[in-house]
Amino acid sequence: MLCARGLAGSLRARFAQPGLQGARGFASLPRPSYVSYAQRAAAPQRGLAFKPRETRKVKVDVKEAEAPAKEWWQKEQPTSQAALQQQQQVYYDEQRARTPAGSEGSQYESMTSGVQAHMQKVYATLCAGIGVAAGASMVMMATGLASLIPPIVPGLLALAPMMYLVSYTNKFSHSAEFRTGLFVAFTALSGMAIAPLLKMFLMVNPTAIPLALFATAGLFGVMTLLAMVAPKGAMLKWGVPLGGGLIMLLVLSVAGMFVPVTSPWAPLLHNVMLYGGLALFTLYIAYDTQTMVADYEAGDDDHLRHAINLFINFQAIFTRLLVLIGMRGSD
């Protein structure tokens, strides 16, 4: 027993030497003590040094992504079509009471980021409509339906979805999917209506179709640029004269159905419909462009209706240029 006690004493003395501080045994380490959360929370009351960590409130500045600035009418969205029309009427009355058109610079200088985004949406919808019309025309020609169905049939049928979309639907009464479907139906039927004309010129002068397409796109771009560099709202005053010219064109087209081909009036009516219609719808491009901007600033952001107006102009100009280029090439 004495040997055991002596051995224990020598071991304790060895571990207690300064050179062996790093080789301490488990017996010399402090024992951890468990402290509950309640005890830690009450520690300051007992005068201890431990204090619970307080919740820090850090303000983080998050930079919002750059987005088009909202127009004045987007801050308080109308809840019905009647409220929208009333809001537009107030806007137009204020515009008439302001300085004359042209004193605020060009149309492009007065455009906001919201107007630019809306125009991009309209032109994207227009391109999609042209693609649908081209696809429907190719299907008609590939299946032989272009020779069986008279062009007046799909032409009249195209008026139904177009008139219903423009006159009886809006973003408050119908869903966007339904209105988009009407737009697709209108463009597809319009493409089917010009399929016989395209098939004829494919056999007579195939190069006339791409030439007419590029000429229409170029003329469309020139008139859009003209509307942008023109004074703000300068083209809006052409609405009444252009409307009168359109009515006259419709009357002449109906009258041409009853005029025999052998009549001396037939060539005159043909030239008026061809060249007069080309000039009329070319001016309509600039008018509809500035009207689109004015409607958006007044609270009407219906891109489908604006795309329909531009699509009608594009189709009318394309068919007339196709006839002019095709006939000259065949001669």
C-alpha positions in Angstrom: 0.0 0.0 0.0 2.8 2.4 0.8 4.3 1.6 -2.6 1.0 2.5 -4.3 0.7 5.7 -2.4 4.3 6.7 -3.2 3.7 5.9 -6.9 0.7 8.1 -7.0 2.5 11.0 -5.3 5.4 10.7 -7.8 3.0 10.8 -10.7 1.3 13.9 -9.3 4.6 15.6 -8.8 5.7 14.7 -12.4 2.6 16.2 -14.0 2.9 19.3 -11.8 6.4 20.1 -13.2 6.6 23.3 -15.4 8.0 21.4 -18.3 5.1 19.1 -18.5 2.3 21.6 -18.5 1.1 20.4 -21.9 0.7 16.8 -20.7 -1.9 17.5 -18.0 -4.4 14.8 -17.3 -8.1 14.8 -17.4 -8.2 15.2 -13.7 -6.6 18.6 -13.9 -9.1 20.0 -16.6 -12.0 22.2 -15.4 -15.3 20.4 -15.5 -17.9 22.0 -17.8 -21.1 23.0 -16.2 -24.5 23.1 -17.9 -26.3 26.4 -17.8 -29.9 26.6 -19.0 -31.2 29.4 -21.1 -33.2 30.8 -18.2 -30.1 30.9 -16.1 -28.2 32.7 -18.9 -31.0 35.2 -19.4 -31.0 35.9 -15.6 -27.2 36.2 -15.5 -27.1 40.0 -15.5 -29.4 40.1 -12.5 -26.9 38.1 -10.6 -24.1 40.4 -11.6 -22.3 37.9 -13.9 -20.3 39.0 -16.9 -22.4 37.0 -19.4 -25.1 38.9 -21.3 -27.5 37.4 -23.8 -26.9 38.5 -27.4 -29.4 41.1 -28.4 -31.2 40.9 -31.7 -29.5 43.3 -34.1 -31.6 45.3 -36.5 -29.6 45.9 -39.6 -31.0 48.0 -42.4 -30.2 46.6 -45.8 -30.6 48.8 -48.8 -31.8 46.7 -51.7 -31.6 48.4 -55.1 -34.6 47.7 -57.2 -34.1 46.5 -60.7 -34.4 49.2 -63.3 -37.9 49.1 -64.8 -39.9 51.4 -67.1 -41.2 54.3 -65.2 -44.9 54.1 -64.6 -47.2 56.5 -66.4 -49.6 58.8 -64.4 -52.5 56.5 -65.1 -50.6 53.4 -64.0 -50.5 54.6 -60.4 -54.2 54.3 -60.1 -55.5 51.6 -62.4 -59.1 51.9 -63.5 -61.4 49.1 -62.6 -63.7 49.1 -65.6 -63.7 50.1 -69.3 -66.1 53.0 -68.5 -63.6 54.4 -65.9 -60.8 54.0 -68.4 -62.8 55.9 -71.1 -63.6 58.6 -68.6 -59.9 58.9 -67.7 -58.9 59.1 -71.3 -61.5 61.9 -71.9 -60.0 63.9 -69.1 -56.5 63.4 -70.5 -57.6 64.5 -74.0 -59.3 67.5 -72.7 -56.1 68.5 -70.9 -54.1 67.9 -74.0 -56.3 70.2 -76.1 -56.1 72.9 -73.4 -52.3 72.8 -73.5 -49.9 74.4 -76.0 -50.3 73.5 -79.7 -48.9 70.3 -81.1 -45.2 70.6 -82.0 -44.2 72.9 -79.1 -43.0 70.0 -77.0 -40.4 68.8 -79.5 -40.5 65.6 -81.6 -42.5 62.5 -80.8 -39.4 60.6 -79.9 -38.1 63.2 -77.5 -41.3 63.1 -75.5 -41.4 59.3 -75.3 -41.0 57.7 -71.9 -39.6 54.3 -71.1 -43.2 53.0 -70.6 -44.1 54.1 -74.1 -41.1 52.5 -75.6 -41.8 49.2 -73.8 -45.4 49.3 -75.1 -44.3 49.9 -78.7 -41.9 47.0 -78.5 -44.8 44.8 -77.3 -47.0 46.1 -80.2 -44.4 45.4 -82.8 -43.6 42.0 -81.4 -47.4 41.2 -81.6 -47.4 42.5 -85.2 -44.5 40.3 -86.3 -46.3 37.3 -84.7 -49.5 38.1 -86.6 -47.6 38.4 -89.9 -46.0 35.0 -89.2 -49.4 33.4 -88.5 -50.8 34.9 -91.7 -47.8 33.6 -93.7 -48.2 30.2 -92.3 -52.0 30.1 -93.0 -51.3 31.2 -96.6 -48.7 28.4 -97.1 -51.1 25.8 -95.7 -53.8 27.0 -98.2 -51.4 26.8 -101.1 -49.9 23.4 -100.1 -53.3 21.7 -99.6 -54.9 23.2 -102.7 -57.5 25.0 -100.8 -56.4 28.3 -102.3 -57.9 27.2 -105.6 -61.1 25.9 -104.1 -62.1 28.6 -101.6 -62.8 32.1 -102.9 -60.7 34.8 -101.2 -63.8 36.7 -100.2 -64.9 33.9 -97.9 -62.0 34.0 -95.4 -61.8 37.8 -96.0 -65.4 38.3 -94.7 -64.9 35.7 -91.9 -61.8 37.6 -90.7 -64.0 40.6 -89.9 -65.8 38.7 -87.2 -62.9 38.1 -84.7 -61.5 41.5 -85.6 -64.7 43.5 -84.9 -65.5 41.5 -81.8 -61.9 42.0 -80.4 -61.9 45.7 -81.1 -65.6 46.6 -80.2 -66.7 44.1 -77.6 -63.7 43.0 -75.6 -61.3 44.8 -73.3 -58.8 43.8 -70.6 -61.5 44.1 -67.9 -64.2 42.0 -69.5 -62.2 39.2 -71.2 -59.0 37.2 -70.5 -55.8 37.9 -72.3 -55.8 34.3 -73.7 -59.3 34.7 -75.2 -58.4 38.1 -76.8 -55.1 36.7 -78.1 -57.0 33.8 -79.7 -59.2 36.3 -81.5 -56.1 38.1 -82.8 -54.7 34.8 -84.1 -57.9 33.9 -85.8 -58.1 37.3 -87.5 -54.5 37.1 -88.8 -54.9 33.5 -89.9 -58.1 34.2 -91.9 -56.4 37.3 -93.4 -53.5 35.1 -94.6 -56.0 32.6 -96.1 -57.7 35.5 -98.0 -54.5 36.5 -99.8 -53.4 32.9 -100.5 -54.9 32.8 -104.1 -53.1 36.1 -104.9 -49.8 34.6 -103.7 -50.3 31.4 -105.6 -50.9 33.3 -108.8 -47.7 35.4 -108.6 -45.7 32.3 -107.6 -46.6 31.0 -111.1 -46.3 34.4 -112.9 -43.4 36.1 -111.2 -42.0 34.3 -108.1 -39.5 37.1 -107.2 -42.3 39.6 -106.8 -43.3 38.2 -103.4 -40.0 38.7 -101.6 -39.5 42.1 -103.3 -43.0 43.2 -102.2 -42.3 42.0 -98.7 -39.0 43.8 -98.3 -40.5 47.0 -99.9 -43.4 46.9 -97.5 -41.1 46.4 -94.5 -38.9 49.3 -95.7 -41.9 51.6 -96.3 -43.2 50.6 -92.9 -39.9 51.5 -91.2 -39.7 54.9 -93.1 -43.1 56.0 -92.0 -42.6 54.9 -88.5 -39.4 56.9 -88.4 -41.2 59.9 -89.9 -43.8 59.6 -87.1 -41.1 59.6 -84.5 -39.2 62.7 -85.8 -42.5 64.6 -86.4 -43.7 67.0 -83.7 -45.6 65.3 -80.9 -49.2 64.7 -81.9 -48.8 66.3 -85.3 -50.2 63.3 -87.2 -53.3 63.1 -85.0 -55.0 65.9 -86.9 -55.0 63.7 -90.0 -57.5 61.3 -88.5 -60.6 62.9 -90.1 -59.1 63.2 -93.7 -57.7 59.7 -93.5 -61.1 58.3 -92.3 -62.8 60.1 -95.2 -60.4 58.6 -97.7 -61.0 55.1 -96.2 -64.7 55.5 -96.6 -64.3 56.6 -100.2 -62.0 53.6 -100.9 -64.6 51.2 -99.5 -67.3 52.8 -101.6 -65.2 52.5 -104.8 -64.4 48.9 -104.0 -68.1 48.1 -103.7 -68.8 50.0 -106.9 -66.1 48.1 -108.7 -68.0 44.8 -108.2 -70.8 46.1 -110.4 -68.6 47.7 -113.1 -67.9 45.3 -116.0 -64.3 44.7 -116.9 -64.9 46.0 -120.5 -66.2 49.3 -119.1 -64.0 52.4 -119.6 -64.4 53.1 -115.8 -62.8 49.8 -114.8 -59.2 50.9 -115.4 -59.9 54.1 -113.5 -61.4 52.4 -110.5 -58.5 49.9 -110.5 -55.8 52.7 -110.5 -57.6 54.6 -107.8 -57.9 51.5 -105.6 -54.3 50.6 -106.3 -52.4 53.9 -106.0 -54.9 55.7 -103.8 -55.0 52.8 -101.4 -51.2 52.6 -101.3 -50.9 56.3 -100.4 -53.8 56.1 -97.9 -52.5 53.1 -95.9 -48.9 54.5 -96.0 -50.1 57.6 -94.3 -52.1 55.5 -91.9 -48.8 54.0 -90.6 -47.6 57.3 -89.3 -51.0 58.2 -88.0 -51.5 54.9 -86.1 -48.0 55.1 -84.7 -48.7 58.5 -83.0 -52.2 57.4 -82.1 -50.7 54.3 -80.3 -48.4 56.6 -78.3 -51.3 59.0 -77.4 -53.6 56.2 -76.4 -50.9 54.7 -74.1 -50.3 58.1 -72.5 -54.1 58.4 -72.0 -54.3 55.0 -70.2 -55.1 52.6 -73.1 -52.3 50.0 -73.2 -54.3 47.5 -75.4 -51.4 46.2 -77.5 -53.7 43.8 -79.5 -55.9 46.6 -80.8 -52.8 48.7 -81.8 -51.3 45.6 -83.5 -54.5 45.0 -85.5 -54.3 48.6 -86.9 -50.7 48.1 -88.0 -51.4 44.7 -89.4 -54.2 46.0 -91.6 -51.8 48.7 -92.9 -49.1 46.1 -93.6 -51.4 43.7 -95.4 -53.0 46.5 -97.6 -49.6 47.9 -98.6 -48.1 44.4 -99.3 -50.9 43.3 -101.6 -50.8 46.5 -103.6 -47.0 46.4 -103.9 -47.3 42.8 -104.9 -49.6 43.7 -107.7 -47.5 46.6 -108.9 -44.2 44.6 -108.8 -45.7 41.4 -110.2 -47.4 43.1 -113.1 -44.3 45.0 -114.1 -42.2 41.9 -113.9 -44.5 39.9 -116.0 -44.5 42.5 -118.7 
